[in-house]
């Protein structure tokens, strides 16, 4: 698909400076721009590339004024970064819109209900009594168990597995390798010294506008539901335990693990490789730095680091001393000897 600078400016509510008929059919970084591509300039660090880029169109802020000769056509907007993000979304939706129809071989029982513009990739399996909304895209080698519900505009990428009874709201994206609704880690010691499995009969409920990264796992509840609330963004390779409840617009980076029945508030930001034990309550607007270990309840608005975690400012101050511990110990030993010598002389 090709688009002109004039067409793109209309979508972005921008103004063209240069050739309004300049055409593009791909996106690029400004330093790697080629003829027929569109790019953007938002970070001043990349300013020199505006004069050398071969991109046909460049999105810039309205305040930008070139100080040298440029060959790229400019589209001036209020915020170049946000506008390019909008363009990425437009481009992505345009690509997805092409994918419509049911490929074979695939399994789609008569009990399944689905809306218009369904795309079902080959080698996918859909269980009994599944309900699929409008514009759902299910890429090849995916699995949906019985009684799963997907809202409008949901995308399930190749190889994702959605276990039975899972409910996923509108506009969600589930990336390849994600497993939603596997059994929670529930075992009880028995009289033989072994562990007996506790049946996991709950489900997973994912609200609207959630994105779940590749190879992330969300366990079904033992009883009730594991909740991923509206607007949550989960990175790749995250483990969410049974009966966890993650609040709206929380973002969690890769390799974080959250144990069962922990409740996380709204607008929380959790760095990579964070470990959170079970049955905790994490307040709203909390910030947890990467590689932290959380073993206590956290109040609203706290910023934490360390393992076990403590206040971020306290951690930063203490770290100055952590790295100087060998020197501090040497000085303490020296002082100890001096004190002992003074006592002997007296």
N, C-alpha and C positions, 0 to 999 in steps of 0.2 A: 504494500500500500504506500502511495506517495501523498504527501501533504505539502502545501505551499506555506510560505511564511505568513501570508495573509490569513489563511485558514487557521493556522496555529495561534496567531495573535488573537483571533476571534474567540477561540476556546479559552485562552489565558487572560483575556481582557487586557491585552498589551498593545503597544504601538510599534509598527515596523519602521526601522531606519535602514534603508538599503533597498534591495530588490524584493518587492512583495511577491514575485512569482518564483523566487528561489524554492526548489523542491528538495525534500528529504524523505528517506525511507528507513532510516535507522538512527539509533542514539549512540553517543560516544562521549568519552572523557574529553575535556578541552585540549589536553596535551596529545591526545591520540586521534583528534578529529580528522575525518576524511571527507572528500566531496560527497555530498548526498547524505551527510549526517547532521544531527542537531545536538548541541551541547549547551552548557550554561557556565556562567561565572558568578560565584557568590563569595568565595574565600579570596581575600586579597593576595594570599600566597600564590595564587595561580594567575595573577594579573598579567605577567609577561606573555603568557600563552595566547592572550587575546590577539596579539599582533602577529603570531606565527601559525595559529590554528588553521587547518584546511577545512574545518567544518563549514558547511554551507550557511547554517543559521546558528546564532548564539543568543541565549536568553541572558539578559543582564538586568541589574536594578535600574530604576528610573534615574537615579543619581549619577550613573556612570557616564563619563565623558572621555572619549579616547584622546590620548595624548600623542598618538602617532597614527600611521596609515594602517588600516585594517581592510581585509578582503571579505570577511564574513558579514552576512546580513544580521543586524541586531533586532531583537524583539525586547523592548523595554517594559518591565513590569514592576509592581510594587515590591515583590520579594522573589528574587530569581530562584532561590533554593526551593521554596514552596511551589512555585510555578512548575519547575522541572519535575518535582514529585508528582504534581497533578498530571503532568504529561506522561510520566511513567505509568500512572494508574490508567490513563486513557489508552495508552499503547497496550498495556496488559489486558485490559478488557476487550480491546479490539481483537487481540489474538484469541482470547478465550471464546469470543462470540462466533468464531469460525467453527469451533468444535461442537457439533450437534449430531445426534443420532446414536443408535445402538449398534456397536460393533460385535462381530461374532468371531470366535465363540465367546459367549458370556451366559450367565444364568440370571434370568429375570422372571420370577414366578408370576402367575396371574394375580396373586393377592397383593402385589406391589402397586401402590398408587403413586403416580408421578406427574409433575406439571410440564408445561411446554418447554421446549428447547433443552431437553435432557441430553447430556452426552454421557454414554457409558462405554468405557474402553474395553477392548478385548481381554479375555481371560479374567474378567471380574465376576464376583459372585455376590448376588443380592439375596438375602434371606426372605422368609415369608413375612407378610404383613408390614413390610417397610413402607414408609411414606417419604416421598422426595418432593421438594418444592419446585418452583420455577427456576430455570436457568442453572440447574445443578450440573456440575462437571465432576465425573468420577473417572479417573484415569486408569489405564490398564493395570491388571494384577491386584486390584483392590478387593477388600472383603467387607461386607456389611452384614452383620448377624440379624436375626429375626427381631422385628418390632423396633428397629432403628428409625428415628425421625430426623430428617435433614430439612432445614428451612430454605427459603429462597436464596439463590446466588451462592450456595455453598460449593467449595472446591475441595475435592479429595484427590490428592496427588498419588501417583503410581505406588503401589505396594503398601499403602496404609491399611490398617486393620481396625475396624470399628465393631466392637463386640455388641451383643444383643442388648436391647433396651436403652441404648445410648440415645440421648436427645441433643441435637446440635442446632443452634439458632441461625438466623439469617446472616449472610455475608461472612461466614467463617471460612478459614483456610486451614486445612490439615495437610501437612507436608509428608513426603515419602518416608515410609518406615515407622511413622508414628503408630502407637497402639493405644487405643482408647477403650477402656472398659475391661481390661484384663483383671483377674482376681486380685484383690488386696492381699497383703502379706499377713494372713491370719492363721496362726497355728497355736495349739494349746498342748502343754505337756500332759502325757497320760501316765497311767500306773506302770506301764512297761518301760518307762524311761525314754519313750519316743515322743514324737509330736503328732497330734491329730489335726487334720485340716478343718478349719472353721469355714463352713459354706459362706460364700460371698454373694448375697442375694440382692444387693442394691444395684444402683446404676451410676452413670455419669451424666450430668447435665451441663452442657456448655451453652452459655447465652450468646447474644448477637455480637458480631464484630470481633471475634476472637481469632487469633492466629497461633497455631501450634507447630513448632519446628520439627525438623526431621529427627526420627529416632527418639522422640520424646514419648514417655509413657504416662498415662493417667489411669490409675487403678479405680475400679468400681468400688462402691461402698459395701461394707459388710451388711448393714441395714440402712435404708435411706439413700442418700445421693452424695456423690462427690461433686462439688460445684466449681465451675470455672466461670466467673461472672463476666458481664458485658465489658468488652474492650480490652480484655487481658491479652498480653503478648508473651508467649513462651518461646524461648530460644530452642536450639537443638539439644538433644541428649539431657533432658531434664526428667527427674522422677517425681511424680506427684502421688503420694500414698492415698490409701482408702479414707474416705470421709473428710478429706481436706476441703476447705472452702477458701477460694482465692477471690478477693474483692475486686470491684470494678477498676479498670484502667491500671492494674498492676502489671509491671514488666519484670521478667525474670531471665537472667542470662544463663548461658550453657553450663551444664554439669552440676546444677544445683539439685539437691535432694531434700524433699519435704516429707517427713514421716506422718503417719496417720493421725487424723482428727485435729490437725492444727488449722487454726483460722487466721487468715491473713487479710488485713484491711484494704481499704481503697487507696489507689495512687501510690502504692509501695514500689520501691525500686530495689531489686536484689541482684547483686553482682554474681559473677561466675564462681562455681565451685563452693557455694555456700551450703552448709548443712544445717538443717533445722529439725530438732527432735519433735516427737509427737505430743499432741494434746496441749499445745501452746496457743496463746492469742497474741498476734502481732497487730499493733494499732495502725491507724491510717497515716499516710505520708511518711512512713518509716523508710530510711535509707540504710541498706546493709552492704558494706564493702565486700569485695571479692575475697574468697577463701575464709570467710568468717564462720564460726561455729556458734549457733544460737541454741542455748539450753534453758532460757527463761522467758517469761512473758515480756513483751516490749510495748511501752506506751506510745501514744501518738507522737509523730514528729521527731522521734529519736534518730540519730545517725550513729551507726555502730561499726566497729571493726575489731578483728582479733578472734582468737579461739581459746577459751570462750570469749564471747564478745564483751566489750565495754565501750564507753563513750568514745566517739571518733577523736575528739580533741584530746582526751586523756591518752588515747592510744598513740597519737602523733607525738605528744610530749614524751611519753614513756619510751617510744621507739628510739629516740635520740640516746637514751641511756642503755637500751638493749644492746645496740651495736658497739657500745663502749664498755661493756661488762668486763672483758679481759683486762683492760687498762684500769678500770675501777678496782677490780679484785687485787691487782698488783699493788696499787697505791694503798689499799686497806691493809694488805700484808706488811707493807713497808711501815705504815703508821703503827701497826700492832707491835712490830719488833722494836720501834723507837720507844713506845710506851713501856714495854717490858724492860728494856735497857735502862730507862729512867728509874723504874722501880728498883732494879738491882743496885743502882748507884746510890739510891737513898737508903 
